[in-house]
Amino acid sequence: MSGTARTDIAAVLFDLDDTLFAHRTAVAHGIVAHIDQLGGFDGVHTPDAVALWHALEEKHYHSYLEGTLDFEGQRRARARDFAAAHGVHLGDAASGAWFDEYFEHYTAAWTLHEDALRCLDALDEAIPGVGFGIITNGDPAFQQRKLDRVELTARMRLDVHPERFVTSGALGFAKPDARIFEAACAAFGVAPAEAVYVGDRLRTDAIGAASAGLTGVWLNRDGIAASAEDAADAAALGVLEIATLAELTPALLAR
């Protein structure tokens, strides 16, 4: 590998969903399979249904992060609103059962992004002794289940260092709050300047981390154009932008 080994980076931390873990792919598979199992809704158009399900997840999961819905409540709200958009009324218990059935299809599709493990291997080679961690906005038990299923718990040595798995659900505050990044650095016993954080959301992940003193890296897999405000803040904070995890190690070595 080209470049000089870095000795000033002690920890590389990652977002989980849509950074290492292929969440949106599993969500799309899950909702399509669930609709098929139900026999479809009248007039449903699969691409529109997938887009709606993603939008409802974004809306109601943020309600959970803000504390206006509990974890189960945001699930039921997503199911209820999706069904209502197709002319189907679901009561509270029925919406929970509906989501549970969808969830089985979603979990069946859990997988890592293809570049995830290769990225960890490249970092191990380029930064000897580097530690890995996770910072995720979510319920700790649910996110741990994902890590276990895709075998990241052992690969990232989170079984040995469980304190390096940092969740908003456990701490009570979520990204981009600086305290969640500071808590992760404290778990490693390193200064923020010695840590890197990689995530797929520019404001929530990369700018949030950089504002807390870490090196913030935006994983922009889809080539999204940043808003003028976000672009200016990212530039001022020295945020790195990469299109795939294969670009992470070269970007850090060149920094």
Secondary structure, DSSP 8 states (H G I E B T S, - for coil): --S---SS--EEEE--BTTTB-HHHHHHHHHHHHHHHHT--TT--HHHHHHHHHHHHHHHHHHHHHTSS-HHHHHHHHHHHHHHHTT----HHHHHHHHHHHHHHHHHT--B-TTHHHHHHHHHHHSTT-EEEEEESS-HHHHHHHHHHTTHHHHTTTTT-GGGEEEHHHHS--TT-HHHHHHHHHHHT--GGGEEEEES-IIIIIIHHHHTTSEEEEE-TT-----HHHHHHHHHHT-EEESSGGGHHHHHHH-
